[in-house]
Amino acid sequence: MYRVWNFITSYSLFLIGGAILALIWANTNAESYHHFVEFVLIDDFIIGHLHDDGHGHVVRTLTLHYLVNDVLMALFFAIAAKEVWEAVILENGSLRGKKAATPLVATLGGMVGPISVYLGLALVFGSETYSAVANGWAIPTATDIAFSYLVGRMVFGAGHPAVRFLLLLAIADDAAGLLILAIFYPSGDLAPVWLLLSLGAAIGVFVLFNWLPRYLDRGDQLRTRSTWVRKKLSFWPYLIAGCLSWYGFQESGLHPALGLLPIVPTIPHADRAFGFFADAERHLHDLLNEIEHALKVPVEIILGMFGLLNAGVEFSSMGPATWLVLAGLLIGKPVGIFLFGWLAARPLGLGLPEGMRIIDLVVIGCVAAIGFTVSLFVASVAFDAGPVQDAAKMGALFSFFAAVVAIIVGKMLRVEKKDV
């Protein structure tokens, strides 16, 4: 669990630090904070958010917020996609076979439950409130993998099978979240033809720099051509392909932060998986793992900036969206995960990991209710900047209270910690 701990201590601390600074800044000098967030880096540029320049022309302006949320966060989502890809495609992948069946069904419950609670309570608040907040239905479906894992270790102990179950659920939740962002939250008017650029970049880089060298190396035990490509060209072909794919996503109207996803599967990778954030991956030297290692520090800084640019909401902005997001996470997540997990384990006969009780699903649901990072991201794309977005972000930030709830529920349900 070496890499998990480093993931937590690095990514989480930078993110928390950025979020705390943003909250302090926004509540002491909101005007200067928002001026900083929307600081214009380059006006009338090839990348950035679309707007009218006042003379009847639609132009793109690159702001600091766009640079972090839409450009640099693509690296964070690429790392998440890398873990999902390996878990699905490689031998012994964590999301393959019967061992992943119950966590995957529980993940579905962890999405259906929050959506049902969020939209159901919104209807109770009245049609006006429902219309204002309905587009944020996906905000409480998110699970922050880093913080959830940290709290899961505190509640269950590092050696408890529920911790691995939680990790599987969180990664599957991230995969579903990426699909939701791509399908339901386009960043502009859809122009699908631009996705051909992303597809072409992915196919081109895979054929020329992955498949072809391996094909030419048939019968060559030294893998001369593949080794030359990896050592001499390194990540550069994939960087260029990634830029093209990202631009295709921006122009297509899909959220550009997902623009690197088509490139991740094209990068040469290990032949088998060792599990999420496994210690053994430190010793892997395939290009995909080397790229992930190289991105460690940059992504830490990016997440700190993401927290700084997105968590700055005034406490006075709390409103219906705040309570709906919290209810979706704190009520919908545990209920959905328990019900669907029980359905998979008992009536469907898929079972649970040895040493794990059915009632542990409730505690896992409470831990998984920490939305934070992805919830903040979804809130920023679900609503335009304003009171509703700020209120929804406040709900995502308050989801940290799920950690306290999980610890209390764990004590009440007599969870037996296993540290080995």
C-alpha positions as a Python dict, from the first residue, in 0.01 Angstrom:
ca = {
    (1, 'M'): (0, 0, 0),
    (2, 'Y'): (303, 229, -41),
    (3, 'R'): (158, 411, -341),
    (4, 'V'): (-182, 455, -183),
    (5, 'W'): (-29, 627, 119),
    (6, 'N'): (181, 856, -101),
    (7, 'F'): (-129, 930, -309),
    (8, 'I'): (-316, 1031, 6),
    (9, 'T'): (-46, 1235, 177),
    (10, 'S'): (53, 1423, -138),
    (11, 'Y'): (-265, 1478, -337),
    (12, 'S'): (-493, 1521, -38),
    (13, 'L'): (-280, 1769, 154),
    (14, 'F'): (-228, 1995, -147),
    (15, 'L'): (-599, 1980, -227),
    (16, 'I'): (-705, 2051, 131),
    (17, 'G'): (-456, 2335, 158),
    (18, 'G'): (-586, 2497, -159),
    (19, 'A'): (-950, 2457, -50),
    (20, 'I'): (-889, 2606, 296),
    (21, 'L'): (-702, 2903, 151),
    (22, 'A'): (-984, 2957, -99),
    (23, 'L'): (-1250, 2957, 174),
    (24, 'I'): (-1055, 3206, 385),
    (25, 'W'): (-985, 3433, 88),
    (26, 'A'): (-1343, 3427, -48),
    (27, 'N'): (-1491, 3505, 294),
    (28, 'T'): (-1250, 3790, 371),
    (29, 'N'): (-1216, 3956, 29),
    (30, 'A'): (-1455, 3801, -221),
    (31, 'E'): (-1392, 4063, -491),
    (32, 'S'): (-1016, 4005, -512),
    (33, 'Y'): (-1065, 3626, -496),
    (34, 'H'): (-1303, 3620, -794),
    (35, 'H'): (-1077, 3860, -984),
    (36, 'F'): (-792, 3614, -928),
    (37, 'V'): (-999, 3313, -1039),
    (38, 'E'): (-1110, 3477, -1363),
    (39, 'F'): (-776, 3645, -1435),
    (40, 'V'): (-733, 3668, -1815),
    (41, 'L'): (-412, 3506, -1936),
    (42, 'I'): (-462, 3542, -2313),
    (43, 'D'): (-755, 3709, -2489),
    (44, 'D'): (-878, 3596, -2832),
    (45, 'F'): (-683, 3269, -2825),
    (46, 'I'): (-722, 2921, -2975),
    (47, 'I'): (-817, 2771, -2638),
    (48, 'G'): (-1038, 2906, -2362),
    (49, 'H'): (-1403, 2971, -2292),
    (50, 'L'): (-1625, 3104, -2569),
    (51, 'H'): (-1782, 3448, -2540),
    (52, 'D'): (-1892, 3744, -2748),
    (53, 'D'): (-1623, 4012, -2775),
    (54, 'G'): (-1883, 4287, -2792),
    (55, 'H'): (-1839, 4339, -3167),
    (56, 'G'): (-2044, 4043, -3283),
    (57, 'H'): (-1752, 3801, -3291),
    (58, 'V'): (-1729, 3483, -3083),
    (59, 'V'): (-1379, 3441, -2941),
    (60, 'R'): (-1202, 3223, -2686),
    (61, 'T'): (-1037, 3370, -2377),
    (62, 'L'): (-790, 3173, -2170),
    (63, 'T'): (-844, 3249, -1803),
    (64, 'L'): (-665, 3103, -1503),
    (65, 'H'): (-982, 2910, -1414),
    (66, 'Y'): (-1006, 2759, -1763),
    (67, 'L'): (-635, 2670, -1763),
    (68, 'V'): (-669, 2470, -1440),
    (69, 'N'): (-1020, 2322, -1473),
    (70, 'D'): (-1028, 2247, -1845),
    (71, 'V'): (-664, 2204, -1945),
    (72, 'L'): (-451, 2090, -1652),
    (73, 'M'): (-717, 1877, -1478),
    (74, 'A'): (-703, 1657, -1789),
    (75, 'L'): (-384, 1514, -1637),
    (76, 'F'): (-569, 1421, -1315),
    (77, 'F'): (-848, 1249, -1508),
    (78, 'A'): (-588, 1071, -1722),
    (79, 'I'): (-434, 917, -1408),
    (80, 'A'): (-779, 805, -1292),
    (81, 'A'): (-845, 661, -1637),
    (82, 'K'): (-511, 478, -1630),
    (83, 'E'): (-607, 294, -1310),
    (84, 'V'): (-949, 205, -1451),
    (85, 'W'): (-801, 90, -1783),
    (86, 'E'): (-548, -141, -1618),
    (87, 'A'): (-813, -279, -1381),
    (88, 'V'): (-1039, -370, -1674),
    (89, 'I'): (-803, -483, -1950),
    (90, 'L'): (-502, -647, -1785),
    (91, 'E'): (-462, -999, -1649),
    (92, 'N'): (-562, -1005, -1280),
    (93, 'G'): (-722, -662, -1321),
    (94, 'S'): (-915, -563, -1009),
    (95, 'L'): (-1238, -498, -1200),
    (96, 'R'): (-1237, -831, -1382),
    (97, 'G'): (-1420, -1147, -1291),
    (98, 'K'): (-1655, -1240, -1009),
    (99, 'K'): (-1444, -1069, -742),
    (100, 'A'): (-1548, -731, -880),
    (101, 'A'): (-1915, -813, -931),
    (102, 'T'): (-2051, -712, -591),
    (103, 'P'): (-1848, -387, -571),
    (104, 'L'): (-1968, -294, -921),
    (105, 'V'): (-2333, -356, -833),
    (106, 'A'): (-2282, -160, -510),
    (107, 'T'): (-2132, 123, -716),
    (108, 'L'): (-2452, 135, -919),
    (109, 'G'): (-2646, 168, -594),
    (110, 'G'): (-2405, 441, -486),
    (111, 'M'): (-2520, 640, -788),
    (112, 'V'): (-2889, 555, -802),
    (113, 'G'): (-2935, 632, -430),
    (114, 'P'): (-2788, 986, -435),
    (115, 'I'): (-2968, 1078, -759),
    (116, 'S'): (-3302, 958, -617),
    (117, 'V'): (-3258, 1148, -291),
    (118, 'Y'): (-3132, 1465, -462),
    (119, 'L'): (-3412, 1486, -719),
    (120, 'G'): (-3679, 1354, -481),
    (121, 'L'): (-3608, 1618, -217),
    (122, 'A'): (-3582, 1885, -487),
    (123, 'L'): (-3939, 1801, -588),
    (124, 'V'): (-4047, 1831, -225),
    (125, 'F'): (-3894, 2181, -214),
    (126, 'G'): (-4120, 2283, -502),
    (127, 'S'): (-4112, 2315, -879),
    (128, 'E'): (-3918, 2642, -874),
    (129, 'T'): (-3638, 2492, -667),
    (130, 'Y'): (-3644, 2174, -874),
    (131, 'S'): (-3599, 2369, -1197),
    (132, 'A'): (-3309, 2564, -1049),
    (133, 'V'): (-3115, 2267, -913),
    (134, 'A'): (-3216, 1967, -1126),
    (135, 'N'): (-2909, 1984, -1351),
    (136, 'G'): (-2688, 1913, -1050),
    (137, 'W'): (-2820, 1558, -1005),
    (138, 'A'): (-2475, 1406, -1072),
    (139, 'I'): (-2292, 1607, -803),
    (140, 'P'): (-2368, 1367, -514),
    (141, 'T'): (-2284, 1057, -719),
    (142, 'A'): (-1909, 1121, -684),
    (143, 'T'): (-1674, 952, -438),
    (144, 'D'): (-1336, 1108, -363),
    (145, 'I'): (-1103, 810, -385),
    (146, 'A'): (-816, 963, -187),
    (147, 'F'): (-1012, 1088, 113),
    (148, 'S'): (-1244, 788, 116),
    (149, 'Y'): (-949, 550, 126),
    (150, 'L'): (-789, 745, 410),
    (151, 'V'): (-1108, 738, 618),
    (152, 'G'): (-1168, 373, 527),
    (153, 'R'): (-830, 282, 677),
    (154, 'M'): (-916, 476, 993),
    (155, 'V'): (-1248, 295, 1033),
    (156, 'F'): (-1165, -59, 919),
    (157, 'G'): (-786, -78, 951),
    (158, 'A'): (-546, -128, 660),
    (159, 'G'): (-589, -508, 653),
    (160, 'H'): (-971, -525, 646),
    (161, 'P'): (-1124, -664, 323),
    (162, 'A'): (-1377, -376, 331),
    (163, 'V'): (-1092, -135, 246),
    (164, 'R'): (-1020, -309, -82),
    (165, 'F'): (-1395, -331, -150),
    (166, 'L'): (-1415, 47, -92),
    (167, 'L'): (-1120, 110, -325),
    (168, 'L'): (-1282, -97, -602),
    (169, 'L'): (-1608, 89, -554),
    (170, 'A'): (-1439, 431, -561),
    (171, 'I'): (-1245, 359, -881),
    (172, 'A'): (-1558, 221, -1051),
    (173, 'D'): (-1742, 531, -933),
    (174, 'D'): (-1474, 750, -1095),
    (175, 'A'): (-1513, 558, -1421),
    (176, 'A'): (-1889, 613, -1415),
    (177, 'G'): (-1832, 978, -1329),
    (178, 'L'): (-1614, 1024, -1637),
    (179, 'L'): (-1893, 881, -1853),
    (180, 'I'): (-2150, 1109, -1690),
    (181, 'L'): (-1934, 1415, -1753),
    (182, 'A'): (-1884, 1320, -2116),
    (183, 'I'): (-2249, 1241, -2189),
    (184, 'F'): (-2452, 1479, -1973),
    (185, 'Y'): (-2231, 1783, -1924),
    (186, 'P'): (-2098, 1909, -2257),
    (187, 'S'): (-1905, 2234, -2235),
    (188, 'G'): (-2076, 2390, -2536),
    (189, 'D'): (-2278, 2320, -2848),
    (190, 'L'): (-2200, 1970, -2969),
    (191, 'A'): (-1995, 1930, -3286),
    (192, 'P'): (-1921, 1555, -3293),
    (193, 'V'): (-1717, 1575, -3614),
    (194, 'W'): (-1429, 1717, -3409),
    (195, 'L'): (-1407, 1387, -3222),
    (196, 'L'): (-1260, 1243, -3541),
    (197, 'L'): (-948, 1442, -3456),
    (198, 'S'): (-930, 1272, -3116),
    (199, 'L'): (-999, 931, -3269),
    (200, 'G'): (-743, 984, -3543),
    (201, 'A'): (-479, 1096, -3291),
    (202, 'A'): (-542, 788, -3077),
    (203, 'I'): (-535, 542, -3366),
    (204, 'G'): (-234, 708, -3528),
    (205, 'V'): (-15, 712, -3219),
    (206, 'F'): (-112, 355, -3127),
    (207, 'V'): (-36, 213, -3473),
    (208, 'L'): (287, 404, -3538),
    (209, 'F'): (448, 401, -3195),
    (210, 'N'): (298, 98, -3015),
    (211, 'W'): (164, -171, -3250),
    (212, 'L'): (406, -128, -3544),
    (213, 'P'): (732, -153, -3343),
    (214, 'R'): (601, -465, -3168),
    (215, 'Y'): (493, -611, -3503),
    (216, 'L'): (838, -551, -3650),
    (217, 'D'): (998, -708, -3341),
    (218, 'R'): (840, -1049, -3404),
    (219, 'G'): (1105, -1311, -3338),
    (220, 'D'): (1343, -1052, -3188),
    (221, 'Q'): (1387, -1137, -2821),
    (222, 'L'): (1570, -808, -2761),
    (223, 'R'): (1268, -611, -2894),
    (224, 'T'): (1509, -375, -3064),
    (225, 'R'): (1261, -144, -3234),
    (226, 'S'): (1019, -122, -2941),
    (227, 'T'): (1307, -42, -2706),
    (228, 'W'): (1440, 227, -2940),
    (229, 'V'): (1098, 392, -2965),
    (230, 'R'): (1051, 385, -2586),
    (231, 'K'): (1398, 518, -2504),
    (232, 'K'): (1449, 769, -2786),
    (233, 'L'): (1098, 901, -2845),
    (234, 'S'): (967, 839, -2493),
    (235, 'F'): (635, 1012, -2423),
    (236, 'W'): (661, 1279, -2696),
    (237, 'P'): (438, 1110, -2958),
    (238, 'Y'): (171, 1062, -2692),
    (239, 'L'): (203, 1421, -2573),
    (240, 'I'): (142, 1546, -2926),
    (241, 'A'): (-149, 1304, -2970),
    (242, 'G'): (-286, 1414, -2633),
    (243, 'C'): (-280, 1779, -2737),
    (244, 'L'): (-465, 1697, -3058),
    (245, 'S'): (-719, 1484, -2874),
    (246, 'W'): (-771, 1755, -2612),
    (247, 'Y'): (-832, 2015, -2883),
    (248, 'G'): (-1078, 1782, -3053),
    (249, 'F'): (-1274, 1753, -2728),
    (250, 'Q'): (-1277, 2130, -2680),
    (251, 'E'): (-1409, 2195, -3029),
    (252, 'S'): (-1658, 1906, -3012),
    (253, 'G'): (-1835, 2055, -2710),
    (254, 'L'): (-1744, 1768, -2476),
    (255, 'H'): (-1566, 1873, -2161),
    (256, 'P'): (-1198, 1911, -2259),
    (257, 'A'): (-1076, 1788, -1919),
    (258, 'L'): (-1164, 1442, -2055),
    (259, 'G'): (-960, 1500, -2369),
    (260, 'L'): (-672, 1267, -2279),
    (261, 'L'): (-892, 964, -2215),
    (262, 'P'): (-871, 828, -2573),
    (263, 'I'): (-489, 840, -2558),
    (264, 'V'): (-439, 652, -2229),
    (265, 'P'): (-520, 304, -2373),
    (266, 'T'): (-277, 358, -2662),
    (267, 'I'): (33, 392, -2440),
    (268, 'P'): (247, 75, -2397),
    (269, 'H'): (172, -77, -2058),
    (270, 'A'): (254, -373, -1836),
    (271, 'D'): (109, -714, -1925),
    (272, 'R'): (-65, -765, -1593),
    (273, 'A'): (-216, -560, -1313),
    (274, 'F'): (-104, -569, -951),
    (275, 'G'): (-413, -394, -812),
    (276, 'F'): (-498, -30, -752),
    (277, 'F'): (-192, 169, -643),
    (278, 'A'): (-4, -155, -574),
    (279, 'D'): (344, -134, -423),
    (280, 'A'): (483, -351, -704),
    (281, 'E'): (412, -78, -960),
    (282, 'R'): (711, 115, -828),
    (283, 'H'): (927, -137, -1012),
    (284, 'L'): (745, -128, -1345),
    (285, 'H'): (917, 55, -1629),
    (286, 'D'): (656, 37, -1901),
    (287, 'L'): (588, 377, -2057),
    (288, 'L'): (240, 415, -1906),
    (289, 'N'): (366, 372, -1550),
    (290, 'E'): (670, 592, -1616),
    (291, 'I'): (442, 870, -1738),
    (292, 'E'): (225, 835, -1429),
    (293, 'H'): (532, 859, -1203),
    (294, 'A'): (650, 1170, -1391),
    (295, 'L'): (309, 1334, -1347),
    (296, 'K'): (305, 1286, -969),
    (297, 'V'): (440, 1627, -865),
    (298, 'P'): (267, 1828, -1142),
    (299, 'V'): (-70, 1674, -1056),
    (300, 'E'): (-17, 1747, -685),
    (301, 'I'): (29, 2115, -772),
    (302, 'I'): (-264, 2110, -1015),
    (303, 'L'): (-497, 1968, -747),
    (304, 'G'): (-383, 2237, -505),
    (305, 'M'): (-466, 2500, -767),
    (306, 'F'): (-798, 2326, -839),
    (307, 'G'): (-892, 2351, -471),
    (308, 'L'): (-785, 2716, -462),
    (309, 'L'): (-984, 2812, -773),
    (310, 'N'): (-1301, 2613, -701),
    (311, 'A'): (-1356, 2594, -325),
    (312, 'G'): (-1377, 2969, -266),
    (313, 'V'): (-1743, 3010, -177),
    (314, 'E'): (-1889, 3243, 81),
    (315, 'F'): (-2065, 3081, 376),
    (316, 'S'): (-2363, 3306, 309),
    (317, 'S'): (-2414, 3124, -23),
    (318, 'M'): (-2564, 2816, 144),
    (319, 'G'): (-2903, 2730, -2),
    (320, 'P'): (-3126, 2443, -117),
    (321, 'A'): (-2853, 2301, -343),
    (322, 'T'): (-2622, 2271, -40),
    (323, 'W'): (-2865, 2052, 153),
    (324, 'L'): (-2963, 1851, -155),
    (325, 'V'): (-2601, 1762, -232),
    (326, 'L'): (-2540, 1673, 133),
    (327, 'A'): (-2857, 1464, 156),
    (328, 'G'): (-2768, 1283, -167),
    (329, 'L'): (-2425, 1198, -30),
    (330, 'L'): (-2498, 1134, 339),
    (331, 'I'): (-2829, 952, 289),
    (332, 'G'): (-2841, 834, -71),
    (333, 'K'): (-2489, 687, -81),
    (334, 'P'): (-2513, 459, 227),
    (335, 'V'): (-2867, 347, 147),
    (336, 'G'): (-2794, 282, -220),
    (337, 'I'): (-2466, 98, -156),
    (338, 'F'): (-2620, -117, 119),
    (339, 'L'): (-2931, -213, -77),
    (340, 'F'): (-2754, -290, -406),
    (341, 'G'): (-2461, -456, -227),
    (342, 'W'): (-2701, -679, -31),
    (343, 'L'): (-2888, -761, -352),
    (344, 'A'): (-2564, -867, -523),
    (345, 'A'): (-2423, -1059, -225),
    (346, 'R'): (-2736, -1246, -115),
    (347, 'P'): (-3022, -1283, -370),
    (348, 'L'): (-2782, -1281, -669),
    (349, 'G'): (-2535, -1503, -483),
    (350, 'L'): (-2225, -1304, -578),
    (351, 'G'): (-2102, -1298, -219),
    (352, 'L'): (-1871, -1071, -22),
    (353, 'P'): (-1495, -1091, 43),
    (354, 'E'): (-1405, -1330, 324),
    (355, 'G'): (-1406, -1152, 660),
    (356, 'M'): (-1655, -884, 553),
    (357, 'R'): (-2011, -858, 691),
    (358, 'I'): (-2323, -738, 511),
    (359, 'I'): (-2362, -460, 768),
    (360, 'D'): (-2016, -333, 673),
    (361, 'L'): (-2177, -211, 350),
    (362, 'V'): (-2351, 62, 550),
    (363, 'V'): (-2018, 188, 684),
    (364, 'I'): (-1862, 169, 336),
    (365, 'G'): (-2154, 377, 209),
    (366, 'C'): (-2088, 641, 474),
    (367, 'V'): (-1719, 655, 383),
    (368, 'A'): (-1799, 674, 11),
    (369, 'A'): (-2018, 978, 81),
    (370, 'I'): (-1708, 1198, 78),
    (371, 'G'): (-1753, 1361, -263),
    (372, 'F'): (-1517, 1658, -252),
    (373, 'T'): (-1287, 1667, -561),
    (374, 'V'): (-1513, 1525, -832),
    (375, 'S'): (-1826, 1671, -669),
    (376, 'L'): (-1665, 2016, -684),
    (377, 'F'): (-1573, 1958, -1046),
    (378, 'V'): (-1924, 1846, -1144),
    (379, 'A'): (-2076, 2143, -958),
    (380, 'S'): (-1855, 2378, -1159),
    (381, 'V'): (-1985, 2237, -1489),
    (382, 'A'): (-2346, 2164, -1389),
    (383, 'F'): (-2431, 2525, -1305),
    (384, 'D'): (-2326, 2863, -1434),
    (385, 'A'): (-2127, 3077, -1194),
    (386, 'G'): (-2363, 3223, -937),
    (387, 'P'): (-2558, 3148, -619),
    (388, 'V'): (-2675, 2798, -716),
    (389, 'Q'): (-2325, 2685, -815),
    (390, 'D'): (-2179, 2829, -494),
    (391, 'A'): (-2445, 2656, -285),
    (392, 'A'): (-2379, 2323, -458),
    (393, 'K'): (-2003, 2362, -404),
    (394, 'M'): (-2067, 2426, -35),
    (395, 'G'): (-2248, 2091, -19),
    (396, 'A'): (-1950, 1920, -182),
    (397, 'L'): (-1715, 2079, 72),
    (398, 'F'): (-1940, 1986, 365),
    (399, 'S'): (-1929, 1622, 253),
    (400, 'F'): (-1616, 1600, 468),
    (401, 'F'): (-1859, 1549, 756),
    (402, 'A'): (-1920, 1203, 610),
    (403, 'A'): (-1587, 1106, 766),
    (404, 'V'): (-1722, 1183, 1113),
    (405, 'V'): (-2046, 999, 1034),
    (406, 'A'): (-1850, 695, 910),
    (407, 'I'): (-1639, 678, 1226),
    (408, 'I'): (-1949, 702, 1449),
    (409, 'V'): (-2146, 446, 1246),
    (410, 'G'): (-1844, 214, 1246),
    (411, 'K'): (-1834, 227, 1628),
    (412, 'M'): (-2210, 170, 1653),
    (413, 'L'): (-2199, -131, 1420),
    (414, 'R'): (-1897, -275, 1602),
    (415, 'V'): (-1656, -278, 1311),
    (416, 'E'): (-1353, -485, 1408),
    (417, 'K'): (-1039, -309, 1287),
    (418, 'K'): (-780, -522, 1111),
    (419, 'D'): (-446, -353, 1071),
    (420, 'V'): (-263, -649, 918),
}
